[in-house]
Amino acid sequence: MSLNISYSGINELPPELEKLENLHYLGVTNSLIEETPEFVSRMTWLQHVDLSCT
């Protein structure tokens, strides 16, 4: 499963995302998030995370 919420005005990720154990791709590019939330590092099942701003 993948979640792509790029080009949004989101400024923080909800901690409930950590419950999505079938999530393998998380893309939040070009958002207002300034740093990767700590809970993302606990999501060891993620194969790819992109929180970059271009």
PDBQT receptor file of N, H, CA, C and O in Angstrom, charges set to zero:
ATOM      1  N   MET A   1       0.849  -1.162   0.000  1.00  0.00    +0.000 N 
ATOM      2  CA  MET A   1       0.000   0.000   0.000  1.00  0.00    +0.000 C 
ATOM      3  C   MET A   1       0.900   1.232   0.000  1.00  0.00    +0.000 C 
ATOM      4  O   MET A   1       1.962   1.235   0.623  1.00  0.00    +0.000 OA
ATOM      5  N   SER A   2       0.479   2.250  -0.685  1.00  0.00    +0.000 N 
ATOM      6  H   SER A   2      -0.384   2.247  -1.191  1.00  0.00    +0.000 HD
ATOM      7  CA  SER A   2       1.237   3.496  -0.728  1.00  0.00    +0.000 C 
ATOM      8  C   SER A   2       0.329   4.664  -0.368  1.00  0.00    +0.000 C 
ATOM      9  O   SER A   2      -0.885   4.628  -0.570  1.00  0.00    +0.000 OA
ATOM     10  N   LEU A   3       0.961   5.702   0.174  1.00  0.00    +0.000 N 
ATOM     11  H   LEU A   3       1.947   5.732   0.338  1.00  0.00    +0.000 HD
ATOM     12  CA  LEU A   3       0.255   6.925   0.521  1.00  0.00    +0.000 C 
ATOM     13  C   LEU A   3       1.072   8.086  -0.002  1.00  0.00    +0.000 C 
ATOM     14  O   LEU A   3       2.224   8.279   0.386  1.00  0.00    +0.000 OA
ATOM     15  N   ASN A   4       0.465   8.857  -0.886  1.00  0.00    +0.000 N 
ATOM     16  H   ASN A   4      -0.471   8.700  -1.201  1.00  0.00    +0.000 HD
ATOM     17  CA  ASN A   4       1.134  10.006  -1.469  1.00  0.00    +0.000 C 
ATOM     18  C   ASN A   4       0.278  11.237  -1.212  1.00  0.00    +0.000 C 
ATOM     19  O   ASN A   4      -0.799  11.393  -1.787  1.00  0.00    +0.000 OA
ATOM     20  N   ILE A   5       0.768  12.103  -0.344  1.00  0.00    +0.000 N 
ATOM     21  H   ILE A   5       1.643  11.976   0.124  1.00  0.00    +0.000 HD
ATOM     22  CA  ILE A   5       0.044  13.342  -0.047  1.00  0.00    +0.000 C 
ATOM     23  C   ILE A   5       0.953  14.528  -0.355  1.00  0.00    +0.000 C 
ATOM     24  O   ILE A   5       1.066  15.470   0.429  1.00  0.00    +0.000 OA
ATOM     25  N   SER A   6       1.585  14.455  -1.496  1.00  0.00    +0.000 N 
ATOM     26  H   SER A   6       1.494  13.689  -2.132  1.00  0.00    +0.000 HD
ATOM     27  CA  SER A   6       2.491  15.512  -1.941  1.00  0.00    +0.000 C 
ATOM     28  C   SER A   6       1.711  16.750  -2.369  1.00  0.00    +0.000 C 
ATOM     29  O   SER A   6       0.530  16.682  -2.709  1.00  0.00    +0.000 OA
ATOM     30  N   TYR A   7       2.404  17.872  -2.342  1.00  0.00    +0.000 N 
ATOM     31  H   TYR A   7       3.363  17.927  -2.066  1.00  0.00    +0.000 HD
ATOM     32  CA  TYR A   7       1.839  19.162  -2.752  1.00  0.00    +0.000 C 
ATOM     33  C   TYR A   7       0.594  19.516  -1.939  1.00  0.00    +0.000 C 
ATOM     34  O   TYR A   7      -0.399  20.012  -2.471  1.00  0.00    +0.000 OA
ATOM     35  N   SER A   8       0.677  19.247  -0.642  1.00  0.00    +0.000 N 
ATOM     36  H   SER A   8       1.483  18.843  -0.210  1.00  0.00    +0.000 HD
ATOM     37  CA  SER A   8      -0.439  19.608   0.234  1.00  0.00    +0.000 C 
ATOM     38  C   SER A   8       0.042  20.636   1.247  1.00  0.00    +0.000 C 
ATOM     39  O   SER A   8       1.240  20.905   1.341  1.00  0.00    +0.000 OA
ATOM     40  N   GLY A   9      -0.844  21.185   1.972  1.00  0.00    +0.000 N 
ATOM     41  H   GLY A   9      -1.817  20.967   1.896  1.00  0.00    +0.000 HD
ATOM     42  CA  GLY A   9      -0.497  22.158   2.995  1.00  0.00    +0.000 C 
ATOM     43  C   GLY A   9      -0.252  21.519   4.355  1.00  0.00    +0.000 C 
ATOM     44  O   GLY A   9      -0.197  22.209   5.373  1.00  0.00    +0.000 OA
ATOM     45  N   ILE A  10      -0.106  20.195   4.367  1.00  0.00    +0.000 N 
ATOM     46  H   ILE A  10      -0.151  19.634   3.540  1.00  0.00    +0.000 HD
ATOM     47  CA  ILE A  10       0.075  19.480   5.628  1.00  0.00    +0.000 C 
ATOM     48  C   ILE A  10       1.387  19.919   6.291  1.00  0.00    +0.000 C 
ATOM     49  O   ILE A  10       2.417  20.042   5.628  1.00  0.00    +0.000 OA
ATOM     50  N   ASN A  11       1.332  20.152   7.609  1.00  0.00    +0.000 N 
ATOM     51  H   ASN A  11       0.496  20.052   8.147  1.00  0.00    +0.000 HD
ATOM     52  CA  ASN A  11       2.555  20.577   8.294  1.00  0.00    +0.000 C 
ATOM     53  C   ASN A  11       3.014  19.590   9.357  1.00  0.00    +0.000 C 
ATOM     54  O   ASN A  11       4.059  19.787   9.976  1.00  0.00    +0.000 OA
ATOM     55  N   GLU A  12       2.243  18.532   9.572  1.00  0.00    +0.000 N 
ATOM     56  H   GLU A  12       1.394  18.372   9.068  1.00  0.00    +0.000 HD
ATOM     57  CA  GLU A  12       2.691  17.443  10.434  1.00  0.00    +0.000 C 
ATOM     58  C   GLU A  12       1.936  16.176  10.066  1.00  0.00    +0.000 C 
ATOM     59  O   GLU A  12       0.792  16.221   9.612  1.00  0.00    +0.000 OA
ATOM     60  N   LEU A  13       2.603  15.043  10.272  1.00  0.00    +0.000 N 
ATOM     61  H   LEU A  13       3.532  15.007  10.641  1.00  0.00    +0.000 HD
ATOM     62  CA  LEU A  13       1.980  13.762   9.985  1.00  0.00    +0.000 C 
ATOM     63  C   LEU A  13       1.261  13.265  11.231  1.00  0.00    +0.000 C 
ATOM     64  O   LEU A  13       1.792  13.380  12.336  1.00  0.00    +0.000 OA
ATOM     65  N   PRO A  14       0.068  12.717  11.071  1.00  0.00    +0.000 N 
ATOM     66  CA  PRO A  14      -0.636  12.198  12.237  1.00  0.00    +0.000 C 
ATOM     67  C   PRO A  14       0.051  10.927  12.751  1.00  0.00    +0.000 C 
ATOM     68  O   PRO A  14       0.420  10.065  11.953  1.00  0.00    +0.000 OA
ATOM     69  N   PRO A  15       0.225  10.800  14.061  1.00  0.00    +0.000 N 
ATOM     70  CA  PRO A  15       0.900   9.621  14.622  1.00  0.00    +0.000 C 
ATOM     71  C   PRO A  15       0.160   8.316  14.341  1.00  0.00    +0.000 C 
ATOM     72  O   PRO A  15       0.740   7.238  14.465  1.00  0.00    +0.000 OA
ATOM     73  N   GLU A  16      -1.105   8.405  13.968  1.00  0.00    +0.000 N 
ATOM     74  H   GLU A  16      -1.576   9.281  13.867  1.00  0.00    +0.000 HD
ATOM     75  CA  GLU A  16      -1.877   7.200  13.643  1.00  0.00    +0.000 C 
ATOM     76  C   GLU A  16      -1.316   6.469  12.427  1.00  0.00    +0.000 C 
ATOM     77  O   GLU A  16      -1.613   5.292  12.222  1.00  0.00    +0.000 OA
ATOM     78  N   LEU A  17      -0.512   7.153  11.623  1.00  0.00    +0.000 N 
ATOM     79  H   LEU A  17      -0.271   8.109  11.789  1.00  0.00    +0.000 HD
ATOM     80  CA  LEU A  17       0.115   6.489  10.473  1.00  0.00    +0.000 C 
ATOM     81  C   LEU A  17       0.947   5.283  10.914  1.00  0.00    +0.000 C 
ATOM     82  O   LEU A  17       1.104   4.324  10.159  1.00  0.00    +0.000 OA
ATOM     83  N   GLU A  18       1.472   5.333  12.120  1.00  0.00    +0.000 N 
ATOM     84  H   GLU A  18       1.345   6.112  12.734  1.00  0.00    +0.000 HD
ATOM     85  CA  GLU A  18       2.300   4.234  12.631  1.00  0.00    +0.000 C 
ATOM     86  C   GLU A  18       1.518   2.926  12.726  1.00  0.00    +0.000 C 
ATOM     87  O   GLU A  18       2.119   1.853  12.791  1.00  0.00    +0.000 OA
ATOM     88  N   LYS A  19       0.216   2.997  12.734  1.00  0.00    +0.000 N 
ATOM     89  H   LYS A  19      -0.273   3.868  12.681  1.00  0.00    +0.000 HD
ATOM     90  CA  LYS A  19      -0.626   1.797  12.803  1.00  0.00    +0.000 C 
ATOM     91  C   LYS A  19      -0.812   1.135  11.445  1.00  0.00    +0.000 C 
ATOM     92  O   LYS A  19      -1.339   0.025  11.371  1.00  0.00    +0.000 OA
ATOM     93  N   LEU A  20      -0.389   1.793  10.369  1.00  0.00    +0.000 N 
ATOM     94  H   LEU A  20       0.039   2.695  10.430  1.00  0.00    +0.000 HD
ATOM     95  CA  LEU A  20      -0.586   1.269   9.015  1.00  0.00    +0.000 C 
ATOM     96  C   LEU A  20       0.562   0.327   8.652  1.00  0.00    +0.000 C 
ATOM     97  O   LEU A  20       1.489   0.712   7.940  1.00  0.00    +0.000 OA
ATOM     98  N   GLU A  21       0.495  -0.889   9.138  1.00  0.00    +0.000 N 
ATOM     99  H   GLU A  21      -0.258  -1.202   9.716  1.00  0.00    +0.000 HD
ATOM    100  CA  GLU A  21       1.585  -1.846   8.937  1.00  0.00    +0.000 C 
ATOM    101  C   GLU A  21       1.677  -2.378   7.513  1.00  0.00    +0.000 C 
ATOM    102  O   GLU A  21       2.675  -3.007   7.163  1.00  0.00    +0.000 OA
ATOM    103  N   ASN A  22       0.676  -2.147   6.691  1.00  0.00    +0.000 N 
ATOM    104  H   ASN A  22      -0.136  -1.636   6.976  1.00  0.00    +0.000 HD
ATOM    105  CA  ASN A  22       0.733  -2.558   5.288  1.00  0.00    +0.000 C 
ATOM    106  C   ASN A  22       1.240  -1.440   4.388  1.00  0.00    +0.000 C 
ATOM    107  O   ASN A  22       1.316  -1.605   3.170  1.00  0.00    +0.000 OA
ATOM    108  N   LEU A  23       1.584  -0.305   4.982  1.00  0.00    +0.000 N 
ATOM    109  H   LEU A  23       1.522  -0.171   5.971  1.00  0.00    +0.000 HD
ATOM    110  CA  LEU A  23       2.084   0.839   4.224  1.00  0.00    +0.000 C 
ATOM    111  C   LEU A  23       3.547   0.597   3.862  1.00  0.00    +0.000 C 
ATOM    112  O   LEU A  23       4.373   0.365   4.745  1.00  0.00    +0.000 OA
ATOM    113  N   HIS A  24       3.870   0.648   2.577  1.00  0.00    +0.000 N 
ATOM    114  H   HIS A  24       3.199   0.837   1.860  1.00  0.00    +0.000 HD
ATOM    115  CA  HIS A  24       5.246   0.416   2.120  1.00  0.00    +0.000 C 
ATOM    116  C   HIS A  24       5.875   1.654   1.499  1.00  0.00    +0.000 C 
ATOM    117  O   HIS A  24       7.100   1.737   1.405  1.00  0.00    +0.000 OA
ATOM    118  N   TYR A  25       5.069   2.612   1.077  1.00  0.00    +0.000 N 
ATOM    119  H   TYR A  25       4.074   2.544   1.153  1.00  0.00    +0.000 HD
ATOM    120  CA  TYR A  25       5.579   3.841   0.467  1.00  0.00    +0.000 C 
ATOM    121  C   TYR A  25       4.848   5.023   1.081  1.00  0.00    +0.000 C 
ATOM    122  O   TYR A  25       3.619   5.046   1.151  1.00  0.00    +0.000 OA
ATOM    123  N   LEU A  26       5.619   5.996   1.520  1.00  0.00    +0.000 N 
ATOM    124  H   LEU A  26       6.617   5.978   1.463  1.00  0.00    +0.000 HD
ATOM    125  CA  LEU A  26       5.053   7.223   2.065  1.00  0.00    +0.000 C 
ATOM    126  C   LEU A  26       5.692   8.397   1.356  1.00  0.00    +0.000 C 
ATOM    127  O   LEU A  26       6.895   8.626   1.485  1.00  0.00    +0.000 OA
ATOM    128  N   GLY A  27       4.902   9.138   0.614  1.00  0.00    +0.000 N 
ATOM    129  H   GLY A  27       3.925   8.953   0.510  1.00  0.00    +0.000 HD
ATOM    130  CA  GLY A  27       5.396  10.292  -0.119  1.00  0.00    +0.000 C 
ATOM    131  C   GLY A  27       4.679  11.554   0.323  1.00  0.00    +0.000 C 
ATOM    132  O   GLY A  27       3.463  11.674   0.174  1.00  0.00    +0.000 OA
ATOM    133  N   VAL A  28       5.437  12.491   0.864  1.00  0.00    +0.000 N 
ATOM    134  H   VAL A  28       6.425  12.393   0.984  1.00  0.00    +0.000 HD
ATOM    135  CA  VAL A  28       4.876  13.743   1.343  1.00  0.00    +0.000 C 
ATOM    136  C   VAL A  28       5.777  14.882   0.861  1.00  0.00    +0.000 C 
ATOM    137  O   VAL A  28       6.176  15.736   1.653  1.00  0.00    +0.000 OA
ATOM    138  N   THR A  29       6.090  14.895  -0.401  1.00  0.00    +0.000 N 
ATOM    139  H   THR A  29       5.766  14.201  -1.044  1.00  0.00    +0.000 HD
ATOM    140  CA  THR A  29       6.977  15.925  -0.937  1.00  0.00    +0.000 C 
ATOM    141  C   THR A  29       6.244  17.252  -1.097  1.00  0.00    +0.000 C 
ATOM    142  O   THR A  29       5.026  17.301  -1.262  1.00  0.00    +0.000 OA
ATOM    143  N   ASN A  30       7.019  18.310  -1.043  1.00  0.00    +0.000 N 
ATOM    144  H   ASN A  30       8.009  18.270  -0.909  1.00  0.00    +0.000 HD
ATOM    145  CA  ASN A  30       6.497  19.664  -1.214  1.00  0.00    +0.000 C 
ATOM    146  C   ASN A  30       5.353  19.982  -0.262  1.00  0.00    +0.000 C 
ATOM    147  O   ASN A  30       4.312  20.503  -0.662  1.00  0.00    +0.000 OA
ATOM    148  N   SER A  31       5.571  19.658   0.992  1.00  0.00    +0.000 N 
ATOM    149  H   SER A  31       6.417  19.234   1.316  1.00  0.00    +0.000 HD
ATOM    150  CA  SER A  31       4.596  19.976   2.028  1.00  0.00    +0.000 C 
ATOM    151  C   SER A  31       5.236  20.983   2.983  1.00  0.00    +0.000 C 
ATOM    152  O   SER A  31       6.314  21.508   2.707  1.00  0.00    +0.000 OA
ATOM    153  N   LEU A  32       4.584  21.241   4.075  1.00  0.00    +0.000 N 
ATOM    154  H   LEU A  32       3.707  20.814   4.299  1.00  0.00    +0.000 HD
ATOM    155  CA  LEU A  32       5.100  22.182   5.060  1.00  0.00    +0.000 C 
ATOM    156  C   LEU A  32       5.791  21.481   6.235  1.00  0.00    +0.000 C 
ATOM    157  O   LEU A  32       6.103  22.120   7.240  1.00  0.00    +0.000 OA
ATOM    158  N   ILE A  33       6.033  20.165   6.112  1.00  0.00    +0.000 N 
ATOM    159  H   ILE A  33       5.779  19.646   5.295  1.00  0.00    +0.000 HD
ATOM    160  CA  ILE A  33       6.700  19.404   7.166  1.00  0.00    +0.000 C 
ATOM    161  C   ILE A  33       8.177  19.765   7.165  1.00  0.00    +0.000 C 
ATOM    162  O   ILE A  33       8.847  19.667   6.137  1.00  0.00    +0.000 OA
ATOM    163  N   GLU A  34       8.684  20.184   8.322  1.00  0.00    +0.000 N 
ATOM    164  H   GLU A  34       8.141  20.264   9.157  1.00  0.00    +0.000 HD
ATOM    165  CA  GLU A  34      10.066  20.645   8.411  1.00  0.00    +0.000 C 
ATOM    166  C   GLU A  34      11.049  19.547   8.772  1.00  0.00    +0.000 C 
ATOM    167  O   GLU A  34      12.216  19.624   8.389  1.00  0.00    +0.000 OA
ATOM    168  N   GLU A  35      10.608  18.519   9.504  1.00  0.00    +0.000 N 
ATOM    169  H   GLU A  35       9.660  18.457   9.815  1.00  0.00    +0.000 HD
ATOM    170  CA  GLU A  35      11.490  17.409   9.837  1.00  0.00    +0.000 C 
ATOM    171  C   GLU A  35      10.685  16.128   9.958  1.00  0.00    +0.000 C 
ATOM    172  O   GLU A  35       9.480  16.151  10.208  1.00  0.00    +0.000 OA
ATOM    173  N   THR A  36      11.372  15.012   9.776  1.00  0.00    +0.000 N 
ATOM    174  H   THR A  36      12.351  14.993   9.573  1.00  0.00    +0.000 HD
ATOM    175  CA  THR A  36      10.722  13.707   9.824  1.00  0.00    +0.000 C 
ATOM    176  C   THR A  36      10.312  13.392  11.262  1.00  0.00    +0.000 C 
ATOM    177  O   THR A  36      11.145  13.444  12.167  1.00  0.00    +0.000 OA
ATOM    178  N   PRO A  37       9.048  13.071  11.479  1.00  0.00    +0.000 N 
ATOM    179  CA  PRO A  37       8.606  12.714  12.831  1.00  0.00    +0.000 C 
ATOM    180  C   PRO A  37       9.307  11.451  13.323  1.00  0.00    +0.000 C 
ATOM    181  O   PRO A  37       9.619  10.559  12.535  1.00  0.00    +0.000 OA
ATOM    182  N   GLU A  38       9.548  11.383  14.612  1.00  0.00    +0.000 N 
ATOM    183  H   GLU A  38       9.295  12.108  15.253  1.00  0.00    +0.000 HD
ATOM    184  CA  GLU A  38      10.253  10.244  15.208  1.00  0.00    +0.000 C 
ATOM    185  C   GLU A  38       9.558   8.915  14.948  1.00  0.00    +0.000 C 
ATOM    186  O   GLU A  38      10.228   7.901  14.752  1.00  0.00    +0.000 OA
ATOM    187  N   PHE A  39       8.239   8.898  14.942  1.00  0.00    +0.000 N 
ATOM    188  H   PHE A  39       7.694   9.722  15.101  1.00  0.00    +0.000 HD
ATOM    189  CA  PHE A  39       7.530   7.629  14.767  1.00  0.00    +0.000 C 
ATOM    190  C   PHE A  39       7.787   6.991  13.407  1.00  0.00    +0.000 C 
ATOM    191  O   PHE A  39       7.635   5.778  13.263  1.00  0.00    +0.000 OA
ATOM    192  N   VAL A  40       8.170   7.778  12.413  1.00  0.00    +0.000 N 
ATOM    193  H   VAL A  40       8.292   8.763  12.530  1.00  0.00    +0.000 HD
ATOM    194  CA  VAL A  40       8.439   7.218  11.076  1.00  0.00    +0.000 C 
ATOM    195  C   VAL A  40       9.616   6.241  11.143  1.00  0.00    +0.000 C 
ATOM    196  O   VAL A  40       9.614   5.235  10.434  1.00  0.00    +0.000 OA
ATOM    197  N   SER A  41      10.605   6.512  11.967  1.00  0.00    +0.000 N 
ATOM    198  H   SER A  41      10.607   7.329  12.544  1.00  0.00    +0.000 HD
ATOM    199  CA  SER A  41      11.758   5.603  12.091  1.00  0.00    +0.000 C 
ATOM    200  C   SER A  41      11.367   4.278  12.730  1.00  0.00    +0.000 C 
ATOM    201  O   SER A  41      12.069   3.283  12.550  1.00  0.00    +0.000 OA
ATOM    202  N   ARG A  42      10.287   4.241  13.457  1.00  0.00    +0.000 N 
ATOM    203  H   ARG A  42       9.717   5.049  13.604  1.00  0.00    +0.000 HD
ATOM    204  CA  ARG A  42       9.807   2.977  14.047  1.00  0.00    +0.000 C 
ATOM    205  C   ARG A  42       9.011   2.152  13.046  1.00  0.00    +0.000 C 
ATOM    206  O   ARG A  42       8.713   0.985  13.301  1.00  0.00    +0.000 OA
ATOM    207  N   MET A  43       8.668   2.740  11.923  1.00  0.00    +0.000 N 
ATOM    208  H   MET A  43       8.910   3.688  11.716  1.00  0.00    +0.000 HD
ATOM    209  CA  MET A  43       7.884   2.037  10.906  1.00  0.00    +0.000 C 
ATOM    210  C   MET A  43       8.836   1.260   9.995  1.00  0.00    +0.000 C 
ATOM    211  O   MET A  43       9.042   1.621   8.836  1.00  0.00    +0.000 OA
ATOM    212  N   THR A  44       9.406   0.197  10.538  1.00  0.00    +0.000 N 
ATOM    213  H   THR A  44       9.239  -0.097  11.479  1.00  0.00    +0.000 HD
ATOM    214  CA  THR A  44      10.445  -0.566   9.846  1.00  0.00    +0.000 C 
ATOM    215  C   THR A  44       9.941  -1.266   8.586  1.00  0.00    +0.000 C 
ATOM    216  O   THR A  44      10.746  -1.693   7.758  1.00  0.00    +0.000 OA
ATOM    217  N   TRP A  45       8.654  -1.388   8.429  1.00  0.00    +0.000 N 
ATOM    218  H   TRP A  45       7.999  -1.042   9.101  1.00  0.00    +0.000 HD
ATOM    219  CA  TRP A  45       8.080  -2.039   7.246  1.00  0.00    +0.000 C 
ATOM    220  C   TRP A  45       8.040  -1.110   6.031  1.00  0.00    +0.000 C 
ATOM    221  O   TRP A  45       7.793  -1.570   4.916  1.00  0.00    +0.000 OA
ATOM    222  N   LEU A  46       8.277   0.179   6.229  1.00  0.00    +0.000 N 
ATOM    223  H   LEU A  46       8.477   0.552   7.135  1.00  0.00    +0.000 HD
ATOM    224  CA  LEU A  46       8.306   1.105   5.099  1.00  0.00    +0.000 C 
ATOM    225  C   LEU A  46       9.503   0.806   4.208  1.00  0.00    +0.000 C 
ATOM    226  O   LEU A  46      10.626   0.678   4.697  1.00  0.00    +0.000 OA
ATOM    227  N   GLN A  47       9.276   0.698   2.931  1.00  0.00    +0.000 N 
ATOM    228  H   GLN A  47       8.364   0.802   2.534  1.00  0.00    +0.000 HD
ATOM    229  CA  GLN A  47      10.353   0.450   1.980  1.00  0.00    +0.000 C 
ATOM    230  C   GLN A  47      10.895   1.755   1.403  1.00  0.00    +0.000 C 
ATOM    231  O   GLN A  47      12.053   1.819   0.990  1.00  0.00    +0.000 OA
ATOM    232  N   HIS A  48      10.064   2.791   1.373  1.00  0.00    +0.000 N 
ATOM    233  H   HIS A  48       9.123   2.739   1.708  1.00  0.00    +0.000 HD
ATOM    234  CA  HIS A  48      10.493   4.076   0.814  1.00  0.00    +0.000 C 
ATOM    235  C   HIS A  48       9.722   5.206   1.490  1.00  0.00    +0.000 C 
ATOM    236  O   HIS A  48       8.497   5.166   1.602  1.00  0.00    +0.000 OA
ATOM    237  N   VAL A  49      10.467   6.206   1.933  1.00  0.00    +0.000 N 
ATOM    238  H   VAL A  49      11.462   6.237   1.842  1.00  0.00    +0.000 HD
ATOM    239  CA  VAL A  49       9.863   7.405   2.526  1.00  0.00    +0.000 C 
ATOM    240  C   VAL A  49      10.464   8.609   1.828  1.00  0.00    +0.000 C 
ATOM    241  O   VAL A  49      11.685   8.724   1.716  1.00  0.00    +0.000 OA
ATOM    242  N   ASP A  50       9.613   9.504   1.358  1.00  0.00    +0.000 N 
ATOM    243  H   ASP A  50       8.621   9.410   1.449  1.00  0.00    +0.000 HD
ATOM    244  CA  ASP A  50      10.088  10.721   0.708  1.00  0.00    +0.000 C 
ATOM    245  C   ASP A  50       9.373  11.913   1.325  1.00  0.00    +0.000 C 
ATOM    246  O   ASP A  50       8.189  12.145   1.080  1.00  0.00    +0.000 OA
ATOM    247  N   LEU A  51      10.128  12.672   2.142  1.00  0.00    +0.000 N 
ATOM    248  H   LEU A  51      11.090  12.483   2.341  1.00  0.00    +0.000 HD
ATOM    249  CA  LEU A  51       9.594  13.868   2.789  1.00  0.00    +0.000 C 
ATOM    250  C   LEU A  51      10.347  15.096   2.314  1.00  0.00    +0.000 C 
ATOM    251  O   LEU A  51      10.499  16.067   3.056  1.00  0.00    +0.000 OA
ATOM    252  N   SER A  52      10.810  15.051   1.098  1.00  0.00    +0.000 N 
ATOM    253  H   SER A  52      10.687  14.262   0.496  1.00  0.00    +0.000 HD
ATOM    254  CA  SER A  52      11.653  16.137   0.585  1.00  0.00    +0.000 C 
ATOM    255  C   SER A  52      10.829  17.332   0.105  1.00  0.00    +0.000 C 
ATOM    256  O   SER A  52       9.651  17.220  -0.233  1.00  0.00    +0.000 OA
ATOM    257  N   CYS A  53      11.492  18.452   0.095  1.00  0.00    +0.000 N 
ATOM    258  H   CYS A  53      12.449  18.542   0.370  1.00  0.00    +0.000 HD
ATOM    259  CA  CYS A  53      10.916  19.679  -0.467  1.00  0.00    +0.000 C 
ATOM    260  C   CYS A  53      11.767  20.062  -1.662  1.00  0.00    +0.000 C 
ATOM    261  O   CYS A  53      12.987  20.179  -1.554  1.00  0.00    +0.000 OA
ATOM    262  N   THR A  54      11.129  20.256  -2.788  1.00  0.00    +0.000 N 
ATOM    263  H   THR A  54      10.138  20.162  -2.876  1.00  0.00    +0.000 HD
ATOM    264  CA  THR A  54      11.893  20.639  -3.989  1.00  0.00    +0.000 C 
ATOM    265  C   THR A  54      11.479  21.995  -4.463  1.00  0.00    +0.000 C 
ATOM    266  O   THR A  54      12.008  22.489  -5.459  1.00  0.00    +0.000 OA
TER     267      THR A  54
